[in-house]
Amino acid sequence: MKTYLTIDLKVHKASMLQSLSVISPAPVFAAVMAMHALDKKLGSTLSVQGVGIIHKDAKPWIEQMPTMKGYLLQEIVQKRGAYPFSSKANPTQNSMQPMALADLEWALLLECDHPPRDRAQVENMLSSMRFAGGEITSAHVHIHEKMDDAIRSLRSGFWVDDVTNTLMQDDFVQEPVNPVEKLLRATRDAVWTIPVNLGYVLFAAPEARRGARDGCDHAFAEHLMGLVRYTPISIQRAHITRGNLWRYGWDRDHFLVTNRSGVELSPYFIQ
């Protein structure tokens, strides 16, 4: 029997870095994978089948930087690398660590094959985990027997959908388009559409390499950027179905998360 969990999360110092060139406070990939990691930590007792994402609030870490003319500029907080005693005599000579942090308030909707044995156990496990590199400072779990009841309990925020298909060519006979130009046009035209990292694309086959984590095969990859749309939950609530939940898997040499229909994902990488 399906069970639905709604999880209210507050996260301190989550990363907004989608890639080294894109910043947005929407760690969608991290959210989906964190919920499946939660299930694994609980011994796969939930068997999470899908994840819904509701963005409630984001407060980027901003600092005021004085200029030579005496006024202040708002800049993203940056920090320097670790400073061991054996390194440079002046810590300000250490290289900057690229970062962009935010405090987030999100709600997540989980579709599970089995109910949790203990709600407090789920909350305690979440409090011990990281979310997009940030610390989960608050986690409240609510259990629902029906999806409609779970959706009605989501009072505020923005439902997050994958709309990467808007970047694709309508007609493959057309001349190739610049995806960056199409991305910028889509973010200008939509009510609230932003670029995010939705996974990774391999540019080398997985193979055994020295230093790989847990002895697993290693592959070189790069960010797979996509586009998500924010819709007020008050508008989207009536249209949410199981097909709108986020899932993960392989599409050839792409490992990604999505909630788009028509995208077939495999649990295994097939060369």
C-alpha positions as CSV (number, residue, x, y, z in Angstrom):
1,M,0.0,0.0,0.0
2,K,1.4,3.4,-1.0
3,T,2.2,5.9,1.7
4,Y,3.0,9.6,1.2
5,L,5.3,11.6,3.4
6,T,5.6,15.4,3.5
7,I,8.8,16.7,4.9
8,D,9.4,20.3,6.0
9,L,13.1,21.1,5.9
10,K,15.2,24.0,6.9
11,V,18.8,23.9,5.7
12,H,21.7,26.1,6.8
13,K,24.5,27.0,4.3
14,A,23.3,24.9,1.3
15,S,25.3,25.3,-1.9
16,M,23.8,27.4,-4.7
17,L,26.5,26.3,-7.2
18,Q,24.9,24.5,-10.0
19,S,28.2,24.5,-11.9
20,L,31.2,26.8,-11.9
21,S,29.3,29.3,-14.1
22,V,25.7,28.9,-12.9
23,I,24.3,29.9,-9.5
24,S,20.7,29.4,-8.3
25,P,19.2,28.4,-4.9
26,A,17.5,25.3,-6.3
27,P,19.6,22.2,-5.6
28,V,17.1,19.9,-7.3
29,F,19.5,17.0,-8.0
30,A,20.8,17.1,-4.5
31,A,17.2,17.0,-3.1
32,V,16.1,14.0,-5.1
33,M,19.2,12.0,-4.4
34,A,19.2,12.9,-0.7
35,M,15.7,11.4,-0.3
36,H,16.9,8.1,-1.9
37,A,19.9,8.2,0.3
38,L,17.6,8.7,3.3
39,D,15.7,5.5,2.3
40,K,19.0,3.6,1.9
41,K,20.2,4.7,5.4
42,L,16.9,3.4,6.8
43,G,17.6,0.0,5.2
44,S,15.3,0.7,2.2
45,T,12.3,0.2,4.4
46,L,10.4,3.1,2.7
47,S,11.2,2.1,-0.9
48,V,10.9,5.7,-2.2
49,Q,9.4,5.8,-5.7
50,G,9.2,9.5,-6.4
51,V,9.9,12.9,-5.0
52,G,7.9,16.2,-5.2
53,I,9.8,19.5,-4.6
54,I,8.2,22.6,-3.1
55,H,10.5,25.7,-2.7
56,K,9.4,27.9,0.2
57,D,12.2,30.3,0.9
58,A,15.9,31.0,0.2
59,K,18.2,33.5,1.8
60,P,21.5,33.8,0.0
61,W,24.6,34.6,2.0
62,I,25.4,38.2,1.0
63,E,28.1,40.5,2.4
64,Q,28.5,44.2,2.0
65,M,31.8,45.1,0.3
66,P,33.0,48.8,0.5
67,T,34.3,50.4,-2.6
68,M,36.9,53.0,-3.2
69,K,34.1,55.6,-3.6
70,G,32.7,54.9,-0.2
71,Y,29.5,53.0,-1.1
72,L,28.7,49.3,-0.5
73,L,28.2,46.6,-3.0
74,Q,26.4,43.4,-2.3
75,E,28.5,40.4,-3.0
76,I,28.2,36.6,-2.5
77,V,30.1,35.5,0.6
78,Q,33.5,33.9,-0.3
79,K,36.0,32.1,1.8
80,R,39.6,31.2,1.4
81,G,41.0,27.7,1.4
82,A,42.1,25.8,4.6
83,Y,45.1,27.4,6.3
84,P,47.5,24.8,7.7
85,F,50.5,26.1,9.6
86,S,52.8,24.7,7.0
87,S,51.3,26.8,4.2
88,K,51.8,30.4,3.3
89,A,52.9,32.8,6.0
90,N,50.0,35.1,5.1
91,P,46.6,33.3,5.0
92,T,45.2,36.0,2.6
93,Q,47.5,34.6,-0.1
94,N,45.6,31.3,0.0
95,S,43.4,30.8,-3.1
96,M,39.6,31.6,-2.9
97,Q,37.2,28.6,-2.7
98,P,34.4,29.2,-5.2
99,M,31.1,29.0,-3.3
100,A,27.7,30.4,-3.1
101,L,25.6,29.6,0.0
102,A,22.0,30.0,1.0
103,D,19.7,29.1,3.9
104,L,16.8,27.2,2.4
105,E,13.3,26.3,3.5
106,W,11.8,23.5,1.3
107,A,9.1,20.9,1.5
108,L,9.4,17.5,-0.1
109,L,6.7,15.0,-1.0
110,L,7.7,11.3,-1.0
111,E,5.8,8.5,-2.5
112,C,6.8,5.3,-0.7
113,D,5.8,1.6,-1.1
114,H,5.9,1.2,2.7
115,P,5.1,3.5,5.7
116,P,8.0,4.4,8.1
117,R,8.2,2.3,11.2
118,D,8.9,5.3,13.3
119,R,8.4,8.9,12.2
120,A,10.9,10.1,14.8
121,Q,13.5,7.8,13.3
122,V,13.1,9.4,9.9
123,E,13.4,12.9,11.5
124,N,16.5,12.0,13.4
125,M,18.1,10.4,10.4
126,L,17.4,13.6,8.3
127,S,19.0,15.7,11.1
128,S,22.2,13.8,10.7
129,M,22.4,14.2,6.9
130,R,23.6,17.0,4.6
131,F,21.4,18.6,2.0
132,A,23.3,20.2,-0.9
133,G,26.3,20.4,1.4
134,G,24.3,22.3,4.0
135,E,23.2,21.3,7.6
136,I,19.6,20.2,8.1
137,T,18.6,22.3,11.1
138,S,14.9,21.3,11.2
139,A,13.0,18.3,9.8
140,H,9.3,17.6,10.4
141,V,7.7,14.5,8.8
142,H,4.0,14.0,8.3
143,I,2.5,10.7,7.1
144,H,-0.5,10.5,4.8
145,E,-2.4,7.5,3.4
146,K,-3.5,9.3,0.2
147,M,-1.6,11.5,-2.2
148,D,-4.5,14.0,-2.3
149,D,-4.3,14.4,1.5
150,A,-0.5,15.0,1.3
151,I,-0.9,17.6,-1.5
152,R,-3.6,19.4,0.4
153,S,-1.2,19.7,3.4
154,L,1.2,21.7,1.3
155,R,0.0,25.2,2.2
156,S,2.6,27.5,0.5
157,G,5.6,27.6,-1.7
158,F,6.4,26.9,-5.4
159,W,6.1,23.5,-7.1
160,V,9.2,22.7,-9.1
161,D,8.9,21.1,-12.6
162,D,11.5,20.1,-15.2
163,V,10.9,22.1,-18.3
164,T,14.2,21.4,-20.1
165,N,12.3,20.4,-23.2
166,T,11.8,24.1,-23.9
167,L,15.5,24.3,-24.8
168,M,15.1,21.6,-27.5
169,Q,14.6,22.3,-31.2
170,D,11.0,22.1,-32.3
171,D,12.1,20.8,-35.7
172,F,15.4,18.8,-36.1
173,V,15.6,19.9,-39.7
174,Q,16.2,23.4,-38.6
175,E,19.6,24.9,-38.3
176,P,21.4,24.1,-35.0
177,V,20.4,26.6,-32.2
178,N,22.7,28.0,-29.5
179,P,21.4,26.3,-26.3
180,V,22.7,29.2,-24.2
181,E,20.7,31.7,-26.2
182,K,17.6,29.6,-25.9
183,L,18.2,29.2,-22.2
184,L,18.4,33.0,-21.7
185,R,15.3,33.6,-23.8
186,A,13.4,31.0,-21.8
187,T,14.3,32.5,-18.5
188,R,13.2,35.9,-19.7
189,D,9.9,34.8,-21.1
190,A,8.7,32.5,-18.3
191,V,7.1,33.7,-15.1
192,W,9.8,32.1,-13.0
193,T,12.2,29.7,-14.8
194,I,15.8,29.1,-13.8
195,P,18.7,26.9,-14.9
196,V,19.8,24.1,-12.6
197,N,22.1,21.1,-12.6
198,L,19.9,18.0,-13.3
199,G,22.7,15.4,-13.5
200,Y,25.9,14.5,-15.2
201,V,26.9,13.3,-18.7
202,L,29.9,11.0,-19.1
203,F,32.6,11.8,-21.5
204,A,34.6,8.6,-20.7
205,A,33.5,5.1,-20.1
206,P,33.5,3.9,-16.4
207,E,36.5,1.8,-15.5
208,A,38.6,0.9,-12.5
209,R,40.9,3.8,-11.6
210,R,43.2,4.3,-8.7
211,G,41.7,6.3,-5.8
212,A,38.1,5.7,-6.8
213,R,35.7,5.8,-3.9
214,D,34.8,2.4,-2.4
215,G,36.6,0.6,-5.2
216,C,33.9,1.4,-7.7
217,D,34.5,2.1,-11.3
218,H,35.2,5.7,-12.1
219,A,34.1,7.9,-15.0
220,F,34.9,11.5,-16.0
221,A,31.7,13.6,-16.3
222,E,30.4,17.1,-16.6
223,H,27.3,18.9,-15.4
224,L,24.1,18.3,-17.3
225,M,22.3,21.7,-17.1
226,G,18.5,21.9,-17.4
227,L,15.7,24.3,-16.8
228,V,13.0,24.2,-14.0
229,R,9.9,26.2,-13.6
230,Y,8.4,27.5,-10.3
231,T,4.6,27.5,-10.1
232,P,2.7,28.6,-6.9
233,I,1.4,25.5,-5.2
234,S,-2.0,27.1,-4.9
235,I,-2.2,27.0,-8.7
236,Q,-0.4,23.7,-9.3
237,R,-2.0,21.7,-6.5
238,A,-5.0,20.5,-8.6
239,H,-2.7,19.2,-11.4
240,I,-0.2,17.2,-9.4
241,T,-0.2,13.5,-10.1
242,R,2.2,10.6,-9.5
243,G,3.6,11.4,-13.0
244,N,4.8,14.8,-11.7
245,L,7.1,13.3,-9.1
246,W,10.9,13.4,-9.7
247,R,12.8,10.2,-10.4
248,Y,16.4,9.3,-11.2
249,G,18.2,7.0,-13.6
250,W,20.3,6.5,-16.7
251,D,19.5,7.7,-20.2
252,R,22.4,6.2,-22.3
253,D,25.5,8.0,-20.9
254,H,23.4,10.6,-19.0
255,F,22.6,10.2,-15.3
256,L,19.8,12.6,-14.4
257,V,16.8,13.5,-12.4
258,T,13.5,14.6,-14.0
259,N,9.8,14.7,-13.6
260,R,9.1,15.1,-17.3
261,S,6.8,12.6,-19.0
262,G,8.1,10.6,-21.9
263,V,11.6,10.3,-20.5
264,E,12.5,6.6,-20.0
265,L,15.2,6.1,-17.4
266,S,17.1,2.9,-16.5
267,P,18.4,2.0,-13.1
268,Y,21.6,0.7,-14.8
269,F,24.3,2.1,-17.0
270,I,24.4,0.2,-20.3
271,Q,27.5,0.8,-22.5
